[in-house]
Amino acid sequence: MEDVQRKVEGHDGIDGEYIMPAARAMIEMGLGHTDRLIAELEACVADRTAPFTLLAMLGPDVWTFEGDERFRAVLEKLRLPSWV
């Protein structure tokens, strides 16, 4: 588990390949790291990740974070209403 976290934090894969922010967000969500999830969602905004691609990758569990104001702010940046 520590190896996975180290790779996510370093934004590199096993052989140093790029890991897209949406994939890192999925990992952080699965680990229950809210602050890191929000940071990766912000990286998705900067990386111009397609909003519905992001939602498809994260799945319905992402809505457990809807009560977090930062999460709602990222949704606004992605131009997604909270009810999507």
N, C-alpha and C positions, 0 to 999 in steps of 0.2 A: 504494500500500500504506500509506503514512503517513497518508493521508486516512482510510482505513478504520480504522486503529488509533486515530486521534484521535477519530473518531466513536464507536467502541466505548468508549474511556476516558471520554468525555463522556456516555455513556449516552443520546445523542440520535441521531436519524436525520438524514437529509438536510435535512428541514424542521423539525427539532426534535422530531419525534414520539418517543414512548416506545419503547424497544427492550427486550423482555422478557429477563430474565436468561438464560433457556435459549438464546435466539438469540445473546446475547453469549458464552455458554459455548461454543457451537458454533464461533464465529469464533475464540476463543482457542485452542480445541483444534486447529483447522485451522492456526493459526499456530505451534503447538507451544509456547505459553506456559503451562507447567504451573502456575506460581504464580497467574497471572491466571485460568486455568481453574478452579482450586480456589476462588478468590475468587468467581467467578461462580456456581459450584455452591452455595457458601454463600448467595449472594444468592437462588438458586432456593429454598433451604430457607426463607429469610425471606419470600420472595414466595409461598410455599406452592404452588409449581409441582407439578403432579401427577407423581409419580415415573415412571410409565410413559410419560407424554408427554415428559418429559425424556430418557429412554432412547431413545425413538423418534426424537427430534430429533438426538441425538448419534450414534446408530448404534453399530455394533460397534467402531469405532476407539477409543471411550472406554475400553475395557478395557485399552488399552496403559498406562493410568495406574493400574491396579489395584495395582501394587507400591508406590504412594505411600500412606503411612499416612494422610495428610490426605484422600485420595480415599476410602479405606475408612471414615474417620470421617464423611464426608458421606453415604456410602451408608447408614450406620447411622442418621443423622438422618432420611434419607428412608425409613427402615425397609425398605431393600432389602438382601437378602443379596448377598454378592460373587459368587455363582454365577448370579444372574439373567441 
